[in-house]
Amino acid sequence: MNIFPEVKVSIDKLLSSLESEETLVVLSSEVDDKVVAKVRDLCCLPLRKSGRGLSISSGTTPSGHACSIIEWTDVDGLKFIEKRWLLNALVKNLESGGSKRLAVFITDARSRQQAILADDLYDVFCDAVSCELKLESFRVLSAGDVEDFHRPVRRLHFTDFKKWVNANPDEMTSIEIATRLERFAKKHSCSYEMLDEKAIRDKGLNLLAAVGQASERSPSRLVLLSHGCEGSKDKPLLLVGKGVTFDTGGINVKPHERFVNCMKNDMGGAALMSQVFMALVASGYDRPIALAIPSCENLVAQNSMKPGAVITAYNGKKVVIEHTDAEGRLILADALSYAEELFDPRQIVVAATLTTAAMTQFSNFYTPAHFLNEKQKADLTKIGEKWGELFTYWDHFLPFAHCNDTPISDLTNMGRMPGALPASGGSMIAAHFLKNFCDAPMAHFDIFASTWNWSGSYPGAGYGATGAPFNSLFEWVYGL
């Protein structure tokens, strides 16, 4: 389950609880942490190295174990994501120290932030692709039970989110996604339906059919799950995630400079919404909830979707394909219309690696969130601060909506700002495209930037998936 052992131990017995050849890492919870001071006295360690926000003392305990004490020194005004970033940089010293067995002592088990920092330490020592621990062992020691939000379930699905995104795209296909979701549905008494290519064509989900029509390995699929909907008087919450299992760009092929070597991550929205759905069900979420995952592969081949085609969406709107690399919004459009008609949701939450503009506009550390109401923004901001995940908020804005207009058809899939601003506003324009395909309140998260470690310095992440913004969305959606 990728859940590391957590052991309760008193400070007096901390050193005697260490196992053979285990390195002790003590993580403070605050500036001038009194518990850390006691541990320092036990270990006889002076302060040897300091830096902005953090200091580290390293040495050997009286019992012969290597020991490092990490303390906060000046954190006034720092966001939690900044504290995570500082710790991530400092951990490289531990990573290069040759330790094979780690015991991390957190001084305040009631502090969720300490639990998250311990998670980050663990994740740094995991293989970037498989998420398996590279060390021989990793334990968390604390004086009490670690308090966290549905911790075992959260850790499992947080890790599985990263594994799905990191997986070989020839293995994590639309068919494989459907198989995994069907397996979960059977285990947890969820309703399950999968539309194959013929059903998708027959029902008129022509945008989804067009994007995936060149692929045999990862053909167009729409997977639909629900839990607690049958017989309920309440409308469900609907989660929708983009599942392009590999994106070449299609006929408008991506050059190397447009991250084509990383495009296995283009199913990140499907992975995120699937894992949030599964975590909610597994943790006992007691309200109706549904999941819609449109999935396929966007290839360059004889049968690829062609630029200039005008395609009629499931809801009847005609869309001109001006650029085949703006495919994610197409498969989401049909999924939104079809799933809304099927489930009649009270709220829709969409996640997609929708635009590279999310990174160029907001960097690796922010997730743009579109169309949240004021309460939702306030709640998510508070939750995000606790998890060390950042969001930037964008409301409906008429000029962005009209950027999707075209004289050729009802909509273009390549909306852009007019005049000298064609490259601006990409994330917002794409989000407004989606609003043409549903009537229920929708919150859309463009996760292209935050889900992948583009900067190489995202806290707790190696190459590939960061795990963001799973933790925040899991708790936030739980409260919707």
Buried (B, 14 or more C-beta within 10 A) or exposed (E): EBEBEBEEBEBEEBBEBBEEEBBBBBBBBBEEBEBBBBBBEBBEBEEEEEEEBBBBBBBEBEEEBBBBBBBBBEBEEBBBBBBBBBBBBBBEEBBEEEBEBBBBBBBBBBBBBBBBBBBBBBBBBBEBBEBEBBBEBBBBBBBEEBBBBBBEBBBBBBBBBBBBBBBEBEEBBBBBBBEBBBEBBEEEEBEBBBBBBEBBBEBBBBBBBBBBBBBEBBBBBBBBBBBBBEEEEEBBBBBBBBBBBBBBBBBBBBEEEBBBEBBBBBBBBBBBBBBBBBBBBBBEBEBBBBBBBBBBBBBBEEEBBEBEEEBBBBBEBBBBBBBBBBBBBBBBBBBBBBBBEBBBBBBBBBBBBBBBBBBBBBBBBBBBBBBBEEEBBEBBBEBBBBBBBBBBBBEEBEEBBEBBEBEEBBBBBBBBBEEEEEEBBBBBBBBBBBBBBBBBBBBBBBBBBBBBBBBEEBBBBBEBBBBBBBBBBBBBBBEE
